[in-house]
Amino acid sequence: MPECANCGAFVTRAYVRVFTPDEVENPRVCPRCDDLVRDGATVRKARAPRNR
């Protein structure tokens, strides 16, 4: 099962298909990673807190 490379949380295969390159099985960050966001090909610290 795919999981977030940052926090280890479970992610769906649909999430992986949409948010990761074809050759990557585990996304770098997921919606549960409050302090990190995807920024193009990299991951960066969030500029503002993410609200749930």
Helices and strands as residue ranges (DSSP letters): H 13-19, E 36-39, E 42-45
